[in-house]
């Protein structure tokens, strides 16, 4: 007797499983491109629309507020309607709003479109991480989620490269045209190549579930299942009822401690990460360096992030996840303090930014993996979505607070010192998660 879960966990990883993870990585890349493109073009948008740093902060925060709402309200719907449907819908929503952003002419329009784009991105981040984890064997689950999450900083790196070619020729609007079209193309790819989650189908439970599951197993090159695993909960077809029930389960006695710790860790790490993701180019420029230096610093921060994410994924197969997270997050806080306090040549500062990106984004990605490991299939997308969603409140707070600090006269060193504190606290909390 073999169940689909046993087949996935015990058999070799097939090419089709790898393809699913790569596709989720690519979808995350276009999200990373969209969100971080704003950081690259902030100076140009501010000049054209006559916007101060604090108003640019509102634009950053609206996108992140949308991501918060999308993760908390839309991502849980994948526990009701399926991962595949929500991934495709999210890509269409993000792509359409980015194309419209290319034609924005006012602060209000900009903020509204960035919020809508964030809605789709927030849903996508949680849903595709969940899908990747459910198509991965237990021993490689953290690595798979890490690979998918790496798409975000890779997309951010791509932003820097694409900007060098598009902005001189087409201005900041060309960046959004490019990002929107690429995202809509990814929606087409998802429609033809992304399958439904096996674990979702099993939990959904219809009379022909075994037949449908075996079709999916055959498609990814696996032997057929002879039975379905026992399940104590089925998915409610009512979106409202299913969402409310799943959210309540997150705070049940069995899940409450882990849920609260994850929420705080996500909030604190998001606050710091998105200050750097949003403001590094402008802070570098405001410190007297050329636009190209700010762009290069942003590239190095995200290059470090990509390396840190895969390093964390590889190390997670040998180390306890919560301890590894704690080391990476506390290490990034220490790097920010060093960056703020030392006075050295530009090349050394760039190296430190690279290392901060490596440690910070490696640790941050580990939180995604911790969330997917902490919740059962029935509420996994809801659990991950609410971790990301409440974490996004930190992402809304951080860039906005940094914008006001800059208007008040705080320099780059002071901002790095201030936001090293929440990252340090996130590292301490991660230690107490006790997740293998």
C-alpha positions in Angstrom: 0.0 0.0 0.0 1.4 3.4 -1.0 -0.1 6.8 -0.6 0.7 9.9 -2.7 2.5 11.5 0.2 4.7 8.4 0.7 5.5 8.3 -3.0 6.6 11.9 -3.0 8.7 11.6 0.2 10.4 8.3 -0.7 11.0 8.4 -4.5 13.7 10.3 -6.4 12.9 13.9 -7.4 11.7 13.9 -11.0 12.4 16.4 -13.7 8.7 17.5 -13.6 9.0 18.3 -9.9 12.1 20.4 -10.6 10.2 22.2 -13.4 7.4 23.1 -10.9 9.9 24.6 -8.5 11.7 26.5 -11.3 8.4 27.9 -12.6 7.5 29.1 -9.1 10.9 30.7 -8.9 10.3 32.5 -12.2 6.9 33.7 -11.0 8.6 35.1 -7.9 11.2 36.8 -10.1 8.6 38.9 -11.9 7.2 39.9 -8.5 10.7 40.8 -7.3 11.1 42.9 -10.4 7.9 44.7 -9.9 8.3 45.6 -6.3 11.9 46.6 -6.5 11.5 48.5 -9.8 10.0 51.3 -7.7 13.2 51.6 -5.7 15.2 52.0 -8.9 12.9 54.6 -10.4 11.9 56.4 -7.2 14.2 59.4 -7.9 12.8 59.8 -11.5 9.2 59.4 -10.4 9.7 61.9 -7.6 11.1 64.5 -10.0 8.5 64.0 -12.7 5.5 64.0 -10.3 7.1 66.5 -7.9 6.9 64.0 -4.9 8.9 64.4 -1.7 10.6 61.4 0.0 7.8 60.9 2.4 5.2 60.7 -0.5 7.5 58.2 -2.3 7.4 56.3 1.0 3.6 56.2 0.7 3.9 54.6 -2.8 6.3 52.0 -1.4 3.9 51.4 1.5 0.8 51.0 -0.6 2.4 48.2 -2.6 3.4 46.5 0.6 0.0 47.1 2.2 -1.5 45.4 -0.9 0.9 42.5 -0.4 -0.3 42.3 3.2 -3.9 42.2 2.3 -3.3 39.7 -0.6 -1.4 37.4 1.7 -4.0 37.5 4.4 -7.2 37.5 2.4 -6.4 36.1 -1.0 -3.7 33.4 -0.3 -6.0 31.5 2.1 -8.4 31.1 -0.7 -5.9 28.6 -2.2 -6.8 26.3 0.7 -10.4 26.5 -0.5 -10.2 26.7 -4.3 -6.7 25.3 -5.0 -3.1 26.5 -5.5 -3.2 26.5 -9.3 -6.2 28.8 -9.7 -4.9 31.4 -7.3 -1.4 31.4 -8.9 -2.8 32.1 -12.4 -5.3 34.7 -11.1 -2.6 36.5 -9.1 -0.2 36.7 -12.1 -3.0 38.2 -14.2 -3.8 40.7 -11.5 -0.2 41.7 -11.0 0.6 41.9 -14.7 -2.4 44.1 -15.6 -1.8 46.5 -12.8 1.9 46.9 -13.7 1.0 47.8 -17.3 -1.5 50.4 -16.1 1.2 51.8 -13.7 3.3 52.6 -16.8 0.6 55.2 -17.6 0.1 56.7 -14.1 0.2 60.5 -14.0 -0.8 61.3 -10.4 0.1 60.3 -6.8 -3.4 58.9 -6.2 -3.3 56.7 -9.4 0.1 55.5 -8.6 -0.8 54.5 -5.0 -4.0 52.7 -6.1 -2.2 50.7 -8.9 0.7 49.8 -6.6 -1.9 48.5 -4.0 -3.6 46.3 -6.6 -0.3 45.0 -7.8 0.6 44.2 -4.2 -2.6 42.3 -3.7 -1.7 39.8 -6.4 2.0 39.6 -5.3 1.0 38.9 -1.7 -1.2 36.0 -2.7 1.4 34.7 -5.2 4.2 34.7 -2.7 2.4 32.5 -0.2 0.6 30.2 -2.7 3.6 29.3 -4.8 5.8 28.6 -1.7 3.1 26.3 -0.5 2.8 24.5 -3.9 6.6 24.0 -4.1 6.7 22.6 -0.6 3.9 20.2 -1.4 5.6 18.8 -4.5 8.9 18.3 -2.6 10.1 15.4 -0.5 10.2 16.1 3.2 14.0 16.1 3.2 14.3 18.7 0.5 11.3 20.9 1.5 13.3 23.8 3.0 15.6 23.8 0.0 12.7 23.9 -2.4 11.0 26.8 -0.6 14.4 28.6 -0.5 14.8 28.1 -4.2 11.4 29.6 -4.9 12.0 32.5 -2.6 15.3 33.2 -4.3 13.3 34.3 -7.3 12.5 37.6 -5.5 16.1 38.9 -5.1 17.0 37.5 -8.5 14.1 39.6 -9.9 15.5 42.5 -7.9 18.9 42.0 -9.5 17.3 41.8 -12.9 15.7 45.2 -12.1 19.2 46.8 -11.8 20.4 45.2 -15.1 17.2 46.0 -17.1 17.2 49.6 -15.7 20.6 50.3 -17.2 19.2 49.6 -20.7 15.6 50.7 -20.5 15.6 53.9 -18.4 18.0 55.9 -20.7 15.9 55.0 -23.7 12.3 54.7 -22.4 12.4 56.4 -18.9 10.9 55.0 -15.8 7.6 54.0 -17.6 9.5 51.6 -19.7 10.4 49.6 -16.6 6.7 49.0 -15.8 5.8 48.1 -19.4 8.5 45.5 -19.3 7.5 44.1 -16.0 3.8 44.0 -16.8 4.2 42.2 -20.1 6.6 39.6 -18.6 4.2 38.9 -15.8 1.2 38.4 -18.2 3.4 36.0 -20.2 4.1 34.1 -17.0 0.4 33.8 -16.4 0.1 32.0 -19.8 3.0 29.7 -18.8 1.3 28.9 -15.5 -2.0 28.0 -17.2 -0.3 25.3 -19.4 2.3 23.9 -17.0 1.4 24.4 -13.3 -0.5 21.4 -11.9 -2.8 21.4 -8.8 -1.3 20.4 -5.5 -1.6 16.7 -4.7 -2.1 17.4 -1.0 -4.9 19.9 -1.8 -6.6 17.3 -4.0 -6.4 14.7 -1.3 -7.8 17.0 1.4 -10.5 18.1 -1.0 -11.8 14.5 -1.2 -14.2 13.8 -4.1 -15.3 10.3 -5.2 -12.7 10.3 -8.0 -9.9 11.8 -6.0 -7.6 8.7 -6.3 -8.0 8.7 -10.1 -7.2 12.4 -10.4 -4.2 12.1 -8.0 -2.9 9.2 -10.0 -3.1 11.2 -13.2 -1.0 13.9 -11.5 1.5 11.4 -10.3 1.9 9.9 -13.7 2.4 13.4 -15.2 5.3 14.0 -12.9 6.8 10.5 -13.5 5.8 8.8 -10.3 4.3 5.3 -9.6 0.6 5.3 -9.0 -0.9 5.4 -5.5 -2.9 2.4 -4.2 -4.7 4.4 -1.5 -5.3 7.8 -0.1 -4.0 8.9 3.3 -6.4 9.3 6.2 -7.6 12.9 6.6 -9.4 14.4 9.5 -10.5 17.6 7.8 -11.9 18.4 4.4 -11.7 21.7 2.7 -14.9 23.8 2.9 -16.1 25.0 -0.5 -17.4 28.2 1.0 -14.7 30.8 0.8 -15.9 32.8 3.8 -16.5 29.8 6.1 -13.3 28.1 5.0 -11.2 31.3 5.5 -12.6 32.0 9.0 -12.3 28.4 10.1 -8.7 28.1 8.9 -7.6 31.5 10.5 -9.2 30.4 13.8 -7.2 27.1 13.7 -3.9 29.2 13.5 -4.6 30.3 17.1 -5.8 27.0 18.4 -4.0 25.7 21.5 -1.9 23.4 19.3 -0.7 26.2 17.0 -0.9 29.3 19.1 2.7 29.5 20.3 4.3 28.9 16.9 1.9 31.2 15.2 2.5 34.2 17.5 6.3 33.7 17.3 6.2 33.5 13.5 4.1 36.6 13.3 6.5 38.7 15.4 9.6 37.3 13.6 8.0 38.1 10.2 6.9 41.6 11.2 10.4 42.6 12.6 12.4 41.1 9.7 10.1 42.5 7.1 10.4 46.0 8.6 14.2 46.0 8.2 14.4 44.1 4.9 12.0 46.4 3.1 13.7 49.6 4.3 16.8 48.3 2.5 14.9 47.0 -0.5 13.1 50.3 -0.9 15.7 52.9 0.0 19.2 51.7 -0.6 19.5 53.4 -4.1 18.2 56.7 -2.8 20.1 56.6 0.5 23.3 56.0 -1.5 22.5 58.9 -3.8 21.6 61.2 -0.9 25.0 60.4 0.6 26.7 62.1 -2.4 27.3 59.1 -4.7 26.1 58.8 -8.4 22.9 57.0 -9.4 25.1 54.1 -10.8 26.7 53.5 -7.4 23.2 53.3 -5.8 22.1 50.9 -8.5 25.3 48.8 -8.0 24.8 48.7 -4.2 21.2 47.5 -4.7 22.5 44.8 -7.1 25.1 43.6 -4.6 22.5 43.5 -1.8 20.3 41.2 -3.8 23.2 39.2 -5.2 24.2 38.5 -1.6 20.6 37.6 -1.0 20.5 35.0 -3.7 23.6 33.3 -2.5 22.4 33.5 1.1 19.1 31.9 0.2 20.6 28.9 -1.5 23.3 28.6 1.2 20.6 28.6 3.9 18.6 26.0 1.9 21.7 23.7 1.6 22.7 24.1 5.3 19.1 23.4 6.4 19.5 19.8 5.4 22.3 19.5 8.1 21.4 22.1 10.8 18.4 22.8 12.9 16.3 25.4 11.1 15.5 27.7 14.0 19.2 27.9 15.1 20.3 28.6 11.5 17.7 31.3 11.2 18.8 32.9 14.5 22.5 33.0 13.4 21.7 34.6 10.0 19.3 37.2 11.3 21.5 38.3 14.2 24.5 38.3 11.9 22.7 40.7 9.5 21.9 43.0 12.4 25.6 43.0 13.4 26.5 43.8 9.7 24.2 46.8 9.7 25.8 48.2 12.9 29.3 47.7 11.4 28.2 49.5 8.2 26.8 52.4 10.1 29.8 52.9 12.5 32.9 52.3 10.4 34.4 54.7 7.9 36.2 52.9 5.1 36.6 53.1 1.3 33.6 52.5 -1.0 34.7 49.0 -2.0 34.6 47.8 1.6 31.2 49.3 2.2 29.9 47.6 -1.0 31.3 44.3 0.4 29.5 44.9 3.7 26.2 45.6 1.9 26.7 42.3 0.0 27.2 40.4 3.3 24.2 42.1 4.9 22.1 40.9 1.9 23.5 37.4 2.2 22.7 37.1 5.9 19.4 39.0 6.0 17.7 37.4 3.0 19.0 34.0 3.8 17.5 34.3 7.3 14.3 35.8 5.9 13.8 33.0 3.5 14.2 30.5 6.3 11.2 32.1 7.9 9.1 31.1 4.9 10.4 27.5 5.2 9.6 27.5 8.9 6.1 28.6 8.2 5.5 25.9 5.6 6.8 23.3 8.0 4.7 24.5 11.0 1.2 24.0 9.5 -0.7 20.9 8.2 -1.9 20.8 4.5 -5.4 21.9 5.5 -4.3 25.3 6.7 -0.8 25.6 5.2 -1.5 28.4 2.7 -3.6 30.2 5.3 -0.7 29.9 7.8 1.9 31.0 5.4 -0.3 33.8 4.0 -1.0 35.2 7.5 2.6 35.1 8.4 3.5 37.0 5.3 0.5 39.3 5.6 1.1 40.4 9.2 4.8 40.5 8.4 3.9 43.0 5.6 2.6 45.4 8.2 6.2 45.6 9.2 7.1 46.2 5.5 4.5 49.0 5.4 5.8 50.5 8.6 9.5 50.3 7.8 9.8 52.2 4.5 7.3 54.8 5.7 9.2 55.4 8.9 12.5 55.6 7.1 11.0 58.1 4.7 10.0 60.4 7.6 13.4 59.9 9.2 15.1 61.1 6.0 12.8 64.1 5.8 13.7 64.8 9.5 17.4 64.8 8.6 18.6 61.3 9.5 21.5 60.1 7.3 22.1 56.6 6.0 24.2 55.5 9.0 21.5 56.5 11.5 18.8 54.6 9.6 21.0 51.5 9.5 21.5 51.7 13.2 17.8 52.2 14.0 16.6 49.3 11.8 19.3 46.9 13.0 17.3 46.7 16.3 14.2 44.9 14.9 16.4 42.5 12.9 18.2 41.6 16.1 14.9 40.9 17.8 13.7 38.7 15.0 16.9 36.6 15.3 16.3 36.1 19.0 12.6 35.1 18.4 13.7 32.7 15.6 15.8 30.7 18.2 12.7 29.9 20.2 10.7 28.5 17.2 12.3 25.1 17.9 11.8 23.9 14.3 14.0 21.2 12.8 
